[in-house]
Amino acid sequence: MKRYLNAKVFDFDQVKGISKNQLLQHYTLYEGYVQKINQIWDELENEENYKDESATYSKIRSLKLGESFALNGVKLHELYFENLGGKNTKPYGQILELINRKYGSYELFKEKFKSIGLAVRGWVVLAIQLNNLYMFGSDAHDVGAIWSAYPLLVMDVYEHAYMIDFGVNRKQYIDEFFKNINWKIVNERLHSYNNLFNIKKTNDKLYNNNFKYYLY
């Protein structure tokens, strides 16, 4: 099988309150998604798989649905692992300014983010879209997000993310997650978004309160 993607390596040494065993078991699951997306892409190279186009069942239908699920599983886990740990566990900089402008305060943002994390079954993503912050809740890798939204902060709330350490106590896991957010990474993602869309800090659209009620 041809390999298109390799699993990234993450340093979990700076993560506190979530055990290395929990993180390594979680990482093994991520490696499985990498393996599956490589397998799917290998199958998509086979022209025979395109000859039956049935929307009820066909090989190409299964492959394309599996592709979005597996690839999002890879990308979301990479974003999640990347924004865990480090020494920058207090929000600061441009992301804090945008959070305060959108949600009123960091504490109010945190309450809403945690509430979504308890209500959904898969992921919570703080993203920026149309120059505005938005919190997505998702029950699965391939549902619940908006195309063109740029992810800034990702939290996994599937049971596999916390069951070894916290059993069914998802709330305790979410509390520990917030203690381990690497806000340097979040600010770097925001900076990348600004560069991608050529947004400068002086651009009123980035801070215009008229956008406050456009997305929630």
PyMOL commands that set and color helices and strands:
alter all, ss='L'
color gray80, all
select helices_A, chain A and resi 20-44+47-50+59-82+93-103+106-119+159-161+163-166+170-179+183-196+204-207+209-211
alter helices_A, ss='H'
color red, helices_A
select strands_A, chain A and resi 123-129+132-138+150-156
alter strands_A, ss='S'
color yellow, strands_A
deselect
rebuild
show_as cartoon
